[in-house]
Amino acid sequence: PLITNLLFEFIYKNEQVIQLSLNREDVVYIGKISKIFKKSFYLDPLGVKGNWLDHCLFFKMETIRIISFDTDYISALLVYNKETYG
């Protein structure tokens, strides 16, 4: 069974780039979990130009509605990041 804490621990340990959706369908957050707690975590965000942003975003696990992995959008941002930032 995918218990929420175990899922977030797995994502953190494997340094997965994920896409998070909260209550609004028109806003998503993409990045890697940089620090994890029992019921919350920090996300190092990936910007719309494929660059890693200098700040962290804080999320409570209970507010996450959808977690997406390996989407075309994430892949495109990562490819663009490698081409632009080496």
N, C-alpha and C positions, 0 to 999 in steps of 0.2 A: 504493500500500500504506500502511496505517496503522501506521507504526512508532511504538512507544510514546512516545518522546521528542517526536516531531512532534505526536502527538495531544495530549499535555499542553501543549505550546507553543501549539497552536491554542486550547485551552480557556482558557489564561492570557491570551493576547492578545485574545480576544473576550469576556473577562470573563463566561464562561458559568457559571451556577449549575448545579452537578452533584450527583449523589447517588453516593456511593461505598459499595461493599460489600467487606468483607474476607473472612475465613474464616467468620465467624458470619453466618448468614442472618437472625438476629433483630436485628441492629444495622446501621444505616446512618448515614452522615455526609453532611450537605448543606452546601454552601458554595461559595465562589469561591477559586480558587488565588491566593494573595497573593504568593508568592515561589517561584521554581522553580529547581532545580539539575539536575545531570546525571542523578541517579538518585533524587531525592526532591523534595518540595515542602511548602510550608505552605498550609493551608487556613483561610480565614476562615469559621468555621462559622455557619450560620443555625440559630437555636434553634427549638424546637417551637412557640413562639408567634409565629414569623415575625420575630423580632428578631435583629439581628446581634450575636453574642457578642463580648466584649472580648478574648478570647484566640485564639491560633492553634493548630491541630493539625498535627503533623508526620507525614508519611507517606512511606514508601519506595515507589517505583513498583512494585516487584516484589511487594508485599503486596496490591495492589489486584486484586480478583477480578472485580468488575463496575462499570462506569461507566454511569450513566443520565443522560439529558438530558430536559428538558421533560416530566417526568412530571406526573400530576395532583397528586401530593403537593407537588412543588416549586412548581407554579403556584399552588396554594392558599396555601402559605406566603408567596409573594411578594405575592399579592393582599392577604392579611391584613396583611402588613407595611406596604403602602401605605395601607391603610385606618386602621391603628392609629398608625403613626408618620409619616404624611404624606409 
